[in-house]
């Protein structure tokens, strides 16, 4: 764990220096394209195998989509068209449900969003359900999507895939719904997850008021939790979590101010600068502690 990174996290909460202006986006999962069969060629429901000819044509279309970069939606249309014709020949299409969870910088944001079952379709959609606002698209953003085929007795797993911030930035640049190829993550049981991303402006709500004295006190208490416990990483973790819990409302106001593009007072920046050396040394001594790392990550996750 690099000490400069940790000091930077504290500075993110307690100052407005040395940070490029963040971009925020409204992000949505617009739909999923499920494969023609399970990985072994078995139909999703009812048993039996999909014909070798149909599987061959599907695999060829899916492979073409997997390597297309300029116009992926056109290549995906070939897959969807084949699925549409296949659905006329047998009714054993999946009943898809699942969940999606947003993570930012490795920290879970909110609760998983449940997808209600979409019956008998290779191309399930959940309009208006899988959406997130104010997503910091230039940071480490990941959306974990878990899909299952609902059955009477035991649900069959379809696949789990991760949508990354790189995927979302591609969708933003693409300017329309962008299909992310995920066959490699799902044992070829999911062809694509379709996403969209649109930049959002500054938050429309007024910037929250901050008590400068309270902010400076928090900075020193946070620094003390590190410096006073630098020889005992477990104690440092406990102290950090205690300071964060006691100041959660303040941290949320600071994060809201930053998200709205607001500036924080010079005195807060000076407090960080004054305590910087002690913070670096304390963190260096606990550089291998996952619990200390997790405690500090909480700073940017409180809203």
GIGI-V917489 format. One record per run of one state. SS is the DSSP state (a for helix, b for strand, c for the rest). FROM is the first residue (numbers start at 1). TO is the last residue. If there is no record, write none. Layout:
<<SS;FROM;TO> <SS;FROM;TO>>
This chain:
<<c;1;2> <a;3;14> <c;15;23> <b;24;34> <c;35;41> <b;42;42> <c;43;48> <b;49;49> <c;50;51> <a;52;67> <c;68;71> <a;72;86> <c;87;95> <b;96;104> <c;105;106> <b;107;118> <c;119;130> <b;131;136> <c;137;140> <b;141;149> <c;150;155> <b;156;164> <a;165;174> <c;175;177> <b;178;181> <c;182;182> <a;183;185> <c;186;189> <b;190;200> <c;201;211> <a;212;227> <c;228;232> <a;233;246> <c;247;247> <a;248;259> <c;260;265> <a;266;285> <c;286;289> <a;290;301> <c;302;303>>
